[in-house]
Amino acid sequence: QVQLVESGGGLVQAGDSLKLSCAASGRTFSRDAMAWFRQAPGKEREFVAAVSYSSMGKYYADAVKGRFTISRDNTKNTVYLQMNSLKPEDTAVYYCAADGKNMNWGPRKMRMDEYGYWGQGTQVTVSS
């Protein structure tokens, strides 16, 4: 059974940093794009960042560009999201996603429907 398990969320103050991890099991995603999305209360889920299988390609939402960094370790089947200079508007449940079906790369990887596997999410709360 394929699982994506996020960890590293929590309650922090504005300006603090957090590093989220997403560990995959059940199959390898070393040839798949992986991504982070988030969903704030009362809002739709939105794209945060994506990384190609080789780590050569990365996309970021404008709201997090320059503050968040996505990375991956294919030997550990894990993707990370380093979040710096956190703001209250970053408060959301953060979800990890893995392609698993399209095996491609490009701006379309900022779309939710490009990903076939999802984690359960981890809560990030940033207080002002």
C-alpha positions in Angstrom: 0.0 0.0 0.0 1.4 3.4 -1.0 1.5 6.0 1.7 2.8 9.5 2.0 3.3 10.7 5.5 3.9 14.3 6.4 5.6 15.5 9.5 7.2 18.6 11.0 4.1 20.9 11.3 3.4 22.9 14.4 2.6 26.2 16.0 5.2 28.9 15.5 5.4 32.7 15.6 5.7 35.0 12.7 9.2 35.1 11.4 10.1 31.6 12.6 11.1 28.6 10.4 9.8 25.1 10.0 10.9 22.2 7.9 8.2 19.8 6.7 9.0 16.2 5.6 7.1 13.8 3.5 8.2 10.1 3.6 6.8 7.8 0.9 6.4 4.1 1.3 5.0 1.3 -0.7 6.7 2.3 -4.0 9.6 4.5 -5.1 8.9 8.0 -6.4 12.5 8.6 -7.6 11.3 9.2 -11.2 8.2 11.2 -10.2 7.6 14.9 -9.6 6.6 15.7 -6.0 4.9 18.7 -4.6 3.5 20.5 -1.6 0.0 22.1 -1.5 -1.8 23.8 1.3 -5.3 24.5 2.4 -6.3 27.3 4.7 -9.6 27.2 6.6 -12.5 28.2 4.3 -10.2 28.2 1.2 -9.5 25.9 -1.6 -6.3 23.8 -1.7 -3.5 25.7 -3.4 -0.2 25.0 -4.9 3.0 25.8 -2.9 6.0 24.2 -4.5 7.0 21.3 -6.8 10.2 19.5 -7.6 11.2 17.3 -10.6 12.5 13.8 -10.0 16.1 15.0 -10.6 15.7 18.2 -8.5 16.7 20.2 -11.5 13.3 21.7 -11.9 11.4 23.6 -9.3 8.3 25.7 -9.2 7.0 28.0 -6.4 3.9 29.9 -5.8 4.4 33.6 -5.8 3.3 33.9 -2.2 6.2 31.7 -1.0 8.9 32.5 -3.5 12.1 33.5 -1.7 10.9 32.1 1.6 10.2 28.4 1.0 12.6 25.8 -0.5 11.5 22.4 -1.7 14.0 19.6 -1.9 14.1 15.8 -2.1 16.2 12.9 -1.2 15.5 10.0 -3.6 17.6 7.6 -1.5 15.1 8.2 1.3 12.0 8.5 -0.9 11.4 11.8 0.9 10.5 15.4 0.0 11.0 18.4 2.2 9.7 21.9 2.5 11.9 24.4 4.3 9.8 27.3 5.3 11.5 30.5 6.5 10.1 33.9 7.5 6.7 32.4 8.2 3.7 34.7 8.1 0.2 34.3 9.6 -1.2 33.9 6.1 0.9 30.7 5.8 -1.3 29.0 8.3 -2.8 26.0 6.6 -2.8 22.2 6.4 0.1 21.3 4.2 -0.2 18.3 1.9 2.5 16.3 0.2 1.7 14.9 -3.3 3.5 12.6 -5.7 2.9 12.2 -9.4 2.8 8.4 -10.0 0.9 8.6 -13.2 2.0 11.3 -15.7 5.8 11.1 -15.4 6.3 14.5 -16.9 7.5 18.0 -16.0 6.4 21.5 -16.7 4.2 24.2 -15.4 1.3 21.8 -15.3 2.9 20.3 -12.2 1.4 23.2 -10.3 -2.0 21.6 -10.8 -3.5 19.3 -8.3 -4.8 16.9 -10.9 -1.3 16.0 -11.9 -0.8 14.1 -8.8 -2.0 10.6 -8.1 -0.9 10.2 -4.5 -1.6 12.4 -1.5 -0.7 12.5 2.2 -3.1 13.2 5.0 -1.6 16.6 5.8 0.2 18.4 8.6 -1.0 21.5 10.3 1.1 24.6 10.3 -0.1 27.5 12.4 1.7 30.8 12.4 0.8 33.3 15.2 1.3 37.0 14.8 
